[in-house]
Amino acid sequence: MSDLIHLDDKNFTKLIANGLILVDFFADWCGPCRMMTPVINTLADEMKGKVSFAKLDIDASQKTTQQFQVTSIPTLILFKNGQEVERVVGLRDPDSLKKMIEAHL
């Protein structure tokens, strides 16, 4: 099973500060978000050591959600050394996400 990082308002800035990390902004009640979970888990296993994968519950972490102006979920934001480098909204297949990530390795 993949090692997903669980982010919240308190640890977000510290944990995205270094390296490449894909953050899945989600909510438990969101059907498309639940459909993204196996995609994220598969990529996390496949790309271990190259990129980190994290989840942030928008209901529990509203400050961070507002800071990054996340208004639709699932929203996936790729951060490199603390800076947003790419963002996608909605369901995505593993290949398109992998290509997006590899462009920033």
VODOTI-865168 format. One line per 8 residues: number of its first residue (from 1); for each residue x, y, z of N, C-alpha, C, CB. Coordinates in steps of 0.1 Angstrom, whole numbers, plus 5000, padded with zeros to 4 digits. Atoms other than C-alpha are relative to their C-alpha. Glycine has a CB too. Example, Ala and Ser with C-alpha at 12.3 -4.5 7.8 and 13.67 -1.06 7.14 Angstrom:
<recs>
1	5009/4988/5000/5123/4955/5078/5009/5012/5000/4990/5000/5012 ~ 4991/4989/5000/5137/4989/5071/4992/5011/5008/5004/5005/4986
</recs>
This chain:
<recs>
1	5008/4988/5000/5000/5000/5000/5009/5012/5000/4990/5000/5012 ~ 4992/4988/5002/5012/5035/4992/5001/5008/5014/4994/5009/4990 ~ 4997/4992/4988/5026/5059/5018/4995/5015/4997/5015/5000/5004 ~ 5005/4987/5002/5003/5089/5014/5002/5009/5012/4985/5000/4996 ~ 4998/4990/4989/5011/5120/5035/4986/5007/5002/5011/5011/4996 ~ 5012/4993/4997/4981/5135/5053/5003/5014/5004/4992/4992/5010 ~ 4997/4986/4997/4982/5173/5052/4988/5006/5007/5004/5007/4987 ~ 5010/4992/4994/4963/5198/5072/5005/5015/5001/4996/4995/5015
9	4996/4986/4999/4964/5236/5079/5013/5002/5008/4989/5008/5006 ~ 4989/4998/4992/4991/5231/5105/5013/4995/4994/4998/4992/5014 ~ 4987/5006/5006/5017/5209/5086/5002/5003/4986/5000/4985/5003 ~ 4999/4999/5015/5010/5219/5050/5013/5007/4995/4988/5008/4995 ~ 4989/4992/5005/5037/5246/5045/5013/4992/5002/5001/5013/5007 ~ 4988/5007/4997/5064/5225/5062/5002/4988/4991/5000/4996/5015 ~ 4999/5012/5007/5056/5193/5044/5001/5001/4985/4989/4991/5003 ~ 4998/4999/5014/5055/5207/5009/5013/5008/4996/4988/5008/4994
17	4988/4990/5002/5087/5229/5013/5011/4994/4992/5005/5003/5014 ~ 4989/5006/5007/5111/5204/4998/4996/4989/4991/5011/4995/5010 ~ 5003/5011/5010/5110/5182/4967/4988/5002/4992/5000/4987/5008 ~ 5012/5000/5009/5082/5173/4944/4989/4993/5008/5003/4994/4986 ~ 5011/5006/4993/5048/5166/4960/4987/5003/4993/4999/5004/5015 ~ 5013/4998/5006/5014/5161/4944/4989/4999/5011/4997/4989/4989 ~ 5010/4999/4990/4986/5172/4967/4986/4998/4994/5001/5013/5008 ~ 5014/5003/5004/4951/5158/4963/4991/5007/5010/4997/4984/4999
25	5010/4993/4992/4925/5183/4976/4987/4993/4998/4999/5015/4996 ~ 5012/5009/5001/4895/5161/4984/4990/5002/5011/5005/4985/4999 ~ 5010/5001/4989/4864/5155/5006/4995/4986/5000/4989/5011/4998 ~ 5005/5013/4999/4851/5123/5019/4986/4998/4993/4998/4996/5015 ~ 5013/5001/5006/4816/5131/5005/5000/5001/4985/4991/5010/5006 ~ 4999/4998/5015/4829/5136/4969/5003/4987/4993/5012/5010/4998 ~ 4999/5012/5008/4823/5107/4946/5012/5000/4991/4988/4998/4992 ~ 4988/5000/5008/4849/5117/4920/5013/5000/5007/5000/5013/4991
33	4987/5001/4991/4875/5122/4948/5002/4986/5004/4998/5009/5013 ~ 4998/5014/4996/4869/5086/4959/5005/4992/4988/4986/4994/5005 ~ 4995/5007/5012/4874/5075/4923/5015/5003/4997/4991/5004/4988 ~ 4986/4996/5002/4908/5093/4922/5009/4992/5010/5002/5015/5002 ~ 4991/5006/4990/4921/5075/4953/5008/4988/4995/4991/4995/5012 ~ 4992/5011/5005/4931/5042/4936/5011/5005/4989/4991/4990/4993 ~ 4990/4995/5010/4948/5063/4908/5012/5006/5008/4993/5011/4991 ~ 4989/4994/4992/4968/5083/4934/5008/4989/5007/4994/5009/5011
41	4993/5011/4993/4977/5051/4953/5009/4992/4990/4990/4990/5006 ~ 4992/5007/5010/4989/5034/4921/5012/5008/4997/4992/4997/4988 ~ 4989/4992/5003/5011/5063/4912/5010/5002/5011/4995/5014/4995 ~ 4991/4998/4988/5024/5067/4947/5009/4988/5001/4992/5001/5013 ~ 4992/5012/5000/5036/5031/4946/5010/4999/4988/4991/4987/4999 ~ 4992/5001/5013/5049/5033/4910/5012/5011/5000/4992/5002/4988 ~ 4990/4989/5001/5068/5066/4915/5007/5003/5014/4993/5013/4995 ~ 4994/4998/4987/5081/5061/4951/5014/5004/4998/4998/4987/5008
49	4987/4995/5000/5113/5079/4957/5003/5011/4990/5009/4988/4996 ~ 4998/4989/5010/5108/5104/4928/4991/5012/5004/4996/4995/4986 ~ 5010/4989/4996/5077/5123/4941/4992/4995/5012/4991/5003/4988 ~ 5009/5004/4989/5056/5123/4972/4986/5003/4997/5004/5008/5013 ~ 5015/4998/5002/5018/5121/4973/4994/5003/5013/4994/4987/4993 ~ 5007/4996/4988/4996/5138/4998/4985/5002/4997/5007/5012/5006 ~ 5014/4997/5000/4959/5143/5006/4997/5011/5010/4992/4987/5002 ~ 5004/4990/4991/4943/5173/5021/4985/5001/5000/5006/5014/4996
57	5015/4999/4999/4907/5172/5033/4996/5014/5001/4995/4992/5013 ~ 5004/4986/5001/4891/5205/5022/4991/5004/5012/4994/5003/4987 ~ 5009/4996/4989/4865/5204/5050/5008/5002/5013/4990/4989/5002 ~ 4992/4999/4987/4891/5199/5078/5011/5011/4999/5007/4987/5003 ~ 4989/4991/5002/4917/5223/5063/4995/5012/4991/5012/4993/4994 ~ 5005/4989/5008/4897/5253/5050/5009/5012/4998/4987/5005/5007 ~ 4990/4989/5002/4925/5278/5055/5009/4998/4988/5008/5002/5013 ~ 4991/5004/5011/4948/5260/5031/4992/5000/4987/5007/4987/5002
65	5009/5001/5012/4919/5253/5007/4997/5014/4994/4987/4993/5004 ~ 5003/4986/5005/4911/5290/5005/5013/5007/4995/4994/5009/5012 ~ 4987/4994/5004/4948/5300/5003/5003/4997/4985/5011/4996/5009 ~ 4997/5004/5013/4951/5280/4971/4988/5001/4990/5005/4986/5000 ~ 5012/4997/5008/4916/5290/4958/4995/4987/4993/5003/5010/4989 ~ 5006/5013/5004/4904/5254/4955/4985/5001/5001/5006/4988/5008 ~ 5014/4999/5000/4868/5257/4945/4992/4988/4994/4996/5012/4992 ~ 5006/5012/5006/4862/5224/4927/5009/4988/5004/4998/5000/4985
73	4992/5012/4996/4873/5189/4938/4996/4988/4991/4999/4997/5015 ~ 4987/5000/4996/4891/5168/4931/5009/5010/4993/5006/4986/4999 ~ 4990/4991/5005/4919/5194/4926/5013/4994/5004/4999/5015/5005 ~ 4987/5006/4998/4954/5180/4922/5010/5011/4997/5003/4988/4992 ~ 4990/4989/5002/4983/5206/4927/5013/4993/5002/4997/5011/5010 ~ 4986/5005/5000/5019/5197/4920/5008/5011/5005/5005/4995/4986 ~ 4991/4990/4994/5043/5216/4942/5015/4995/4999/4997/5002/5015 ~ 4986/5003/5001/5081/5218/4937/5007/5010/5009/5006/5001/4985
81	4993/4991/4990/5101/5231/4967/4991/5011/5005/5013/5006/4994 ~ 5009/4990/4994/5070/5248/4981/4992/5008/4990/5007/5008/5009 ~ 5006/4991/5010/5059/5265/4949/4990/4991/4991/5010/5007/4991 ~ 5010/5007/5009/5028/5254/4928/5006/5001/4986/4986/5007/5000 ~ 4994/5000/5013/5041/5243/4894/4989/4995/4990/5012/4991/4999 ~ 5011/5004/5009/5009/5227/4879/4988/4996/5008/5005/4988/4992 ~ 5012/5003/4994/4973/5221/4887/4990/4994/4990/4993/5013/5006 ~ 5011/5006/5009/4945/5199/4873/4988/4998/5009/5005/4986/4994
89	5012/5001/4993/4909/5198/4883/4991/4989/4994/4992/5014/5000 ~ 5009/5011/5005/4886/5168/4880/5008/4987/4999/4994/5004/4986 ~ 4994/5014/5001/4892/5131/4873/5011/5000/4989/4989/4990/4997 ~ 4989/5002/5009/4925/5122/4856/5004/4986/5000/5012/5009/5003 ~ 4995/5014/5001/4939/5089/4843/5014/5000/5005/4998/4995/4986 ~ 4986/5000/4995/4972/5077/4857/5011/5004/4990/5003/4985/5004 ~ 4990/4996/5010/4991/5082/4824/5001/5015/4999/4996/4994/4987 ~ 4999/4986/5001/4982/5119/4822/5007/5006/5012/4986/5006/4997
97	4994/4995/4988/4991/5125/4858/5015/4997/5000/4994/4994/5012 ~ 4986/5004/5000/5024/5106/4854/5008/5009/4991/5001/4985/4996 ~ 4994/4991/5009/5033/5127/4824/5002/5014/5006/4992/5001/4986 ~ 5000/4987/4993/5025/5159/4843/5012/5001/5010/4987/5004/5006 ~ 4990/5001/4989/5047/5148/4872/5014/4999/4994/4998/4988/5009 ~ 4987/5002/5006/5076/5136/4850/5006/5013/4993/4999/4989/4990 ~ 4996/4988/5006/5077/5170/4833/5008/5009/5010/4988/5008/4993 ~ 4994/4991/4990/5089/5185/4866/5010/4993/5008/4989/5005/5009
105	4990/5007/4992/5113/5158/4878/5014/5006/4997/5000/4985/4996
</recs>
